[in-house]
Amino acid sequence: MPLETSATLAARAHQSAHPADKPLKCAYVTFLLTSPSYLPGILLLAHTLRHPTTNPSEGSAYPLIVCVNPALPEECIKALKDAGVEVRKVQPLVPSGKVTIIAERFVDTWTKLRVWELEEFDRLILIDGDMMIRQNMDELFHMPLPADRIACCHACVCNLDKSSWAPEDWTRENCAYTPTTHPSALTAPVEPSPNPAPHLLLNSGLVVLTPSTVTMKRITDLLSSSSPEEQDLIASWMFPDQDLLAEVFRGKWDALPWCYNALKTMRYWHAGETGFWRDEEVRNVHYICDKPWKRRPQRKTGEETLVDLDAPANPLGETINPRSKYTCTPGRFLETYDAELGIPAEEADAVTHGWWWDAYEKMHAKLVKDGYASMEYLEELVAK
């Protein structure tokens, strides 16, 4: 029986509710390694898995497991456990040869690949700690996916902020998202293909997978290889786990719709009539680059709050939330595609970062009510 196309897989995942024929043992898995700086993001990820921001009563049926480096400060591990999160210690995974890292935060990401060792589960979703759940996405655990394949979203290679590290072929024309529009982008993502080459690139922020020691051995064999050819290949990678997955699963990954890994920059890089972004369709927002917990947005004035009460739906389809405490301007950057225009990141990201802070306020209130023992430690990691 031939494999379904990735578009069909994505459509069935998006449209299904909970179609499993038998109970599966599943979990979301994220990693917190050498630095506690991602703790606020991971705690909010755990909270929004239980209480998605758009539909708080429709939480996930599956747990979040946080894998940590044993060298992580004990206070940080305690802060996770105090929030009711399952914690597992894992040993770091690093290549034997030279590596190229474009940002300090990617130094430890090879270790994320240890997710394949968790064979007691039937299916896992590897998810980054800088993500926030807007809508339940448990259907991904039940989508048709052969055990030797993974499902994830394409990498966005528009590079409109002209990052110096980006390859020359990272352009809007070569981005797998550029040909897609709403609503077909929700069910028919572009197939991974070598023409153009960037259409083979994936984003590892969310990966649907079947754990396997066979796959894990293939990964560790590659990372420990003494072959000059393979060492040169590894040294050429800028995004450690992401580039390795693209290599190991070349021809064996299926594209998911953008809404399952909605990069915050897509809101102004892939919006408007020719784009696909719609606020109400986002299931999981990915806070790449600047993290929202590092800068607290400006709070609304009383006048802004009153105006919001009568606000119509904005051009992106979402009515402004009058209960929001933060100044967010949906639609303001609808036509903004090029960071060379000089708009500061904190303004361009005001809407999506506002979502994070609104959710954080709700989580914070719940933690206070529940007598969370690590509140002081958490608050030290969050902008005042």
C-alpha positions as CSV (number, residue, x, y, z in Angstrom):
1,M,0.0,0.0,0.0
2,P,1.6,3.3,-1.1
3,L,2.3,6.0,1.5
4,E,0.0,8.9,1.7
5,T,1.3,12.3,0.6
6,S,2.3,14.7,3.3
7,A,-0.5,16.9,2.3
8,T,-3.0,14.1,3.0
9,L,-1.4,13.3,6.3
10,A,-1.6,16.9,7.3
11,A,-5.2,17.2,6.3
12,R,-6.2,14.1,8.2
13,A,-4.3,15.3,11.3
14,H,-5.9,18.8,11.1
15,Q,-9.5,17.5,10.6
16,S,-9.5,14.5,13.1
17,A,-10.6,14.8,16.7
18,H,-9.3,11.8,18.6
19,P,-9.6,8.9,16.1
20,A,-7.4,6.3,17.8
21,D,-8.6,2.7,17.4
22,K,-6.8,1.8,20.6
23,P,-5.4,3.8,23.5
24,L,-1.8,5.0,22.8
25,K,0.8,5.9,25.4
26,C,1.8,9.3,24.3
27,A,3.5,12.4,25.7
28,Y,4.9,15.8,24.8
29,V,8.6,16.1,25.4
30,T,10.7,19.2,25.8
31,F,14.3,19.8,27.0
32,L,15.8,22.2,29.6
33,L,19.6,21.8,29.6
34,T,22.4,23.9,31.0
35,S,20.7,27.2,31.6
36,P,17.5,27.9,33.6
37,S,16.6,30.8,31.4
38,Y,13.9,28.9,29.5
39,L,12.1,27.9,32.7
40,P,9.3,30.6,32.3
41,G,8.7,29.4,28.8
42,I,8.5,25.8,29.7
43,L,6.2,26.4,32.7
44,L,3.9,28.4,30.4
45,L,4.1,25.6,27.8
46,A,3.0,23.1,30.4
47,H,0.2,25.4,31.6
48,T,-1.2,26.1,28.1
49,L,-1.1,22.4,27.2
50,R,-3.5,21.9,30.1
51,H,-5.3,25.2,29.4
52,P,-4.9,26.3,25.7
53,T,-5.3,30.1,25.5
54,T,-8.1,30.1,23.0
55,N,-10.1,27.2,24.6
56,P,-8.9,26.8,28.2
57,S,-11.3,23.9,28.9
58,E,-10.0,21.8,26.0
59,G,-6.6,20.8,27.4
60,S,-4.4,18.0,26.3
61,A,-5.0,14.4,27.4
62,Y,-1.3,13.8,27.5
63,P,1.5,14.8,29.9
64,L,4.5,17.0,29.3
65,I,7.9,15.5,30.1
66,V,10.8,17.8,30.7
67,C,14.2,16.2,30.1
68,V,17.0,18.0,31.9
69,N,20.8,18.0,32.1
70,P,21.9,16.7,35.6
71,A,24.1,19.8,35.7
72,L,21.0,22.1,35.7
73,P,20.7,24.0,39.1
74,E,18.7,22.0,41.6
75,E,16.5,25.1,42.2
76,C,15.4,25.0,38.6
77,I,14.6,21.3,38.7
78,K,12.6,21.9,41.9
79,A,10.7,24.7,40.2
80,L,9.6,22.3,37.5
81,K,8.6,19.6,40.0
82,D,6.8,22.2,42.2
83,A,4.6,23.0,39.1
84,G,3.6,19.4,38.8
85,V,5.8,18.7,35.7
86,E,7.4,15.3,35.2
87,V,11.2,15.6,35.1
88,R,13.7,13.2,33.6
89,K,17.5,13.5,33.7
90,V,19.4,12.8,30.5
91,Q,23.1,12.9,29.6
92,P,24.3,15.5,27.1
93,L,24.8,14.4,23.5
94,V,27.5,16.1,21.5
95,P,29.4,15.3,18.3
96,S,33.0,14.1,18.4
97,G,34.2,16.6,15.8
98,K,34.0,20.3,15.0
99,V,30.6,22.1,15.1
100,T,29.3,25.4,13.9
101,I,26.8,27.2,16.1
102,I,25.1,30.5,15.1
103,A,23.8,31.3,18.6
104,E,24.7,30.2,22.1
105,R,21.3,28.8,22.8
106,F,21.9,26.1,20.2
107,V,25.0,24.6,21.9
108,D,23.1,21.9,23.7
109,T,20.3,21.1,21.3
110,W,21.9,17.9,20.0
111,T,20.7,16.4,23.3
112,K,17.1,16.9,22.2
113,L,17.6,13.9,20.0
114,R,17.6,11.6,23.0
115,V,13.8,11.8,22.7
116,W,14.1,8.7,20.5
117,E,15.3,6.7,23.5
118,L,11.9,6.9,25.3
119,E,10.6,3.7,23.8
120,E,8.0,3.1,26.5
121,F,5.8,5.5,24.5
122,D,4.0,4.7,21.3
123,R,4.3,8.2,20.0
124,L,5.9,11.4,21.1
125,I,5.8,15.1,20.1
126,L,9.1,16.8,20.6
127,I,8.3,20.5,21.4
128,D,10.5,23.5,22.1
129,G,10.3,25.3,25.4
130,D,9.7,28.7,23.7
131,M,6.2,27.6,22.4
132,M,2.7,28.4,23.7
133,I,-0.4,26.4,22.9
134,R,-3.4,28.3,21.6
135,Q,-5.5,25.3,20.7
136,N,-5.5,21.6,21.5
137,M,-3.4,19.7,19.0
138,D,-3.6,16.1,20.4
139,E,-4.8,14.9,17.0
140,L,-1.2,14.8,15.9
141,F,-0.6,11.8,18.2
142,H,-3.2,9.8,16.1
143,M,-2.3,11.0,12.5
144,P,-1.3,8.2,10.1
145,L,2.5,8.2,10.2
146,P,4.8,5.2,9.6
147,A,7.2,4.5,12.5
148,D,10.3,5.3,10.4
149,R,9.0,8.8,9.4
150,I,8.6,12.1,11.3
151,A,6.1,14.9,10.7
152,C,7.0,18.5,11.2
153,C,6.8,22.0,9.6
154,H,9.0,23.5,7.0
155,A,11.7,26.0,7.9
156,C,10.8,29.5,7.0
157,V,13.8,30.8,5.0
158,C,12.5,34.2,3.9
159,N,15.4,35.9,5.9
160,L,13.7,39.3,5.6
161,D,15.8,40.6,8.5
162,K,18.9,39.9,6.4
163,S,20.7,37.7,9.0
164,S,24.4,37.6,8.1
165,W,24.7,33.9,8.9
166,A,21.9,32.8,6.5
167,P,22.9,31.0,3.2
168,E,22.4,32.9,-0.1
169,D,19.4,30.7,-1.1
170,W,17.4,31.7,2.0
171,T,15.1,34.1,0.2
172,R,11.3,34.7,0.1
173,E,11.2,33.1,-3.4
174,N,12.8,29.9,-2.0
175,C,10.6,29.7,1.1
176,A,8.2,26.7,1.2
177,Y,5.6,28.9,2.7
178,T,5.6,31.6,0.0
179,P,3.4,29.6,-2.5
180,T,0.7,28.9,0.1
181,T,-2.4,30.9,0.9
182,H,-5.4,30.7,3.3
183,P,-7.3,28.4,3.7
184,S,-5.5,25.7,1.7
185,A,-2.3,26.2,3.8
186,L,-4.1,24.5,6.6
187,T,-4.5,21.2,4.8
188,A,-2.1,21.2,1.9
189,P,1.5,22.3,2.8
190,V,4.2,22.2,0.2
191,E,5.8,18.7,-0.3
192,P,9.4,18.5,0.8
193,S,11.5,18.5,-2.4
194,P,15.1,19.3,-3.6
195,N,13.9,22.0,-6.0
196,P,14.5,24.5,-4.6
197,A,16.9,23.0,-2.0
198,P,15.4,25.0,1.0
199,H,12.2,23.0,0.5
200,L,14.0,20.1,2.1
201,L,14.6,22.1,5.3
202,L,12.5,21.5,8.4
203,N,11.9,23.3,11.6
204,S,12.5,21.1,14.6
205,G,10.4,23.2,17.0
206,L,7.7,20.5,16.9
207,V,8.3,17.0,15.6
208,V,5.9,14.1,15.7
209,L,7.8,10.8,16.0
210,T,7.9,7.2,17.1
211,P,10.7,6.5,19.6
212,S,13.2,3.8,18.5
213,T,16.6,2.6,19.6
214,V,17.3,1.8,16.0
215,T,16.9,5.5,15.0
216,M,18.7,6.6,18.1
217,K,21.7,4.4,17.2
218,R,21.7,5.9,13.7
219,I,21.9,9.4,15.2
220,T,24.6,8.6,17.7
221,D,26.6,6.7,15.1
222,L,26.6,9.8,12.9
223,L,27.5,12.1,15.7
224,S,30.4,9.9,16.8
225,S,31.6,9.1,13.3
226,S,35.3,9.6,12.5
227,S,34.7,9.8,8.8
228,P,36.1,13.1,7.5
229,E,33.1,13.4,5.1
230,E,30.6,13.0,7.9
231,Q,32.5,15.3,10.3
232,D,32.6,18.0,7.6
233,L,28.9,17.5,7.1
234,I,28.2,18.0,10.8
235,A,30.6,21.0,10.9
236,S,28.5,22.7,8.2
237,W,25.3,22.6,10.2
238,M,24.1,25.8,11.8
239,F,21.0,24.5,13.5
240,P,22.3,21.3,15.3
241,D,19.3,19.1,15.9
242,Q,17.3,20.6,13.0
243,D,20.0,20.0,10.3
244,L,20.7,16.5,11.7
245,L,17.0,15.5,11.4
246,A,16.8,16.9,7.9
247,E,19.8,14.6,7.0
248,V,18.7,11.4,8.9
249,F,15.1,11.7,7.7
250,R,15.8,12.9,4.2
251,G,12.9,11.7,2.1
252,K,11.2,10.5,5.2
253,W,9.5,13.5,6.7
254,D,6.0,14.7,6.2
255,A,5.0,18.4,6.2
256,L,2.5,19.7,8.7
257,P,0.5,22.8,8.3
258,W,2.0,26.0,9.5
259,C,-0.5,26.4,12.4
260,Y,1.3,23.6,14.5
261,N,4.6,25.6,14.6
262,A,3.5,29.2,13.9
263,L,6.8,31.2,14.0
264,K,5.9,34.6,15.4
265,T,7.7,36.3,12.5
266,M,5.2,34.7,10.1
267,R,2.6,37.1,11.4
268,Y,4.2,39.9,9.4
269,W,6.3,37.9,6.9
270,H,3.4,35.7,5.6
271,A,0.3,37.8,6.2
272,G,-2.1,39.8,4.1
273,E,-4.2,38.7,1.1
274,T,-1.3,36.8,-0.4
275,G,-0.2,35.1,2.8
276,F,-1.7,32.5,5.0
277,W,-1.5,33.7,8.6
278,R,-4.7,34.0,10.5
279,D,-4.7,34.6,14.3
280,E,-7.6,32.3,14.9
281,E,-6.0,29.3,13.2
282,V,-2.8,29.3,15.3
283,R,-2.5,26.2,17.4
284,N,1.0,26.5,18.7
285,V,3.0,29.8,18.5
286,H,6.8,29.6,18.4
287,Y,8.7,32.4,20.0
288,I,11.9,32.3,18.0
289,C,14.7,34.8,18.6
290,D,13.8,37.3,21.3
291,K,11.9,35.6,24.1
292,P,8.7,37.4,25.4
293,W,9.6,36.8,29.1
294,K,12.7,38.9,28.6
295,R,10.7,42.1,28.0
296,R,7.4,43.0,29.6
297,P,5.1,44.9,27.1
298,Q,3.6,48.2,28.0
299,R,0.3,47.9,30.0
300,K,-2.9,49.4,28.5
301,T,-4.2,52.6,29.7
302,G,-7.8,52.9,30.9
303,E,-8.7,54.7,27.7
304,E,-7.3,51.8,25.6
305,T,-9.2,49.3,27.6
306,L,-12.5,51.2,27.0
307,V,-11.8,51.5,23.3
308,D,-11.2,47.7,23.1
309,L,-14.6,47.0,24.4
310,D,-16.2,48.1,21.2
311,A,-13.3,47.1,18.9
312,P,-14.3,45.3,15.6
313,A,-12.5,42.3,14.3
314,N,-9.0,43.3,13.1
315,P,-7.8,42.5,9.6
316,L,-6.3,39.2,10.8
317,G,-9.6,38.0,12.0
318,E,-9.3,38.2,15.7
319,T,-11.3,40.5,17.9
320,I,-9.2,42.5,20.3
321,N,-9.4,40.9,23.8
322,P,-10.8,43.6,26.2
323,R,-9.4,41.6,29.1
324,S,-5.9,41.9,27.8
325,K,-3.6,43.9,30.1
326,Y,-1.1,44.7,27.5
327,T,-1.0,47.1,24.6
328,C,-1.3,44.9,21.4
329,T,-2.2,46.3,18.0
330,P,-3.5,43.5,15.9
331,G,-3.1,44.2,12.2
332,R,-0.7,47.1,12.7
333,F,2.1,45.2,11.0
334,L,-0.1,43.5,8.4
335,E,1.8,45.0,5.5
336,T,5.2,45.0,7.1
337,Y,7.5,42.5,5.5
338,D,11.0,43.8,5.7
339,A,12.9,44.5,8.9
340,E,15.0,46.9,7.0
341,L,12.1,49.4,7.5
342,G,13.5,49.8,11.0
343,I,10.6,48.7,13.1
344,P,12.0,47.5,16.5
345,A,11.4,43.8,17.2
346,E,9.5,44.6,20.4
347,E,6.9,46.5,18.3
348,A,6.7,44.1,15.5
349,D,6.2,41.2,18.0
350,A,3.8,43.2,20.2
351,V,0.7,41.1,19.4
352,T,2.2,37.6,19.8
353,H,4.3,38.7,22.8
354,G,1.1,40.1,24.3
355,W,-0.5,36.7,23.9
356,W,2.3,35.2,26.0
357,W,2.0,37.8,28.7
358,D,-1.7,37.5,29.0
359,A,-1.3,33.7,29.4
360,Y,1.5,34.2,31.9
361,E,-0.6,36.5,34.1
362,K,-3.3,33.7,34.2
363,M,-0.7,31.1,35.0
364,H,0.9,33.3,37.7
365,A,-2.4,33.8,39.4
366,K,-3.1,30.1,39.4
367,L,0.4,29.3,40.8
368,V,-0.2,31.9,43.6
369,K,-3.6,30.3,44.4
370,D,-2.0,26.8,44.5
371,G,0.8,27.9,46.8
372,Y,3.6,27.4,44.3
373,A,6.8,27.0,46.3
374,S,9.2,28.3,43.7
375,M,7.6,31.6,42.8
376,E,10.5,33.7,43.8
377,Y,12.9,31.7,41.7
378,L,10.5,31.9,38.7
379,E,10.0,35.7,39.0
380,E,13.8,36.3,39.0
381,L,13.8,34.9,35.4
382,V,10.9,37.1,34.2
383,A,11.1,40.7,33.2
384,K,9.7,43.1,35.8
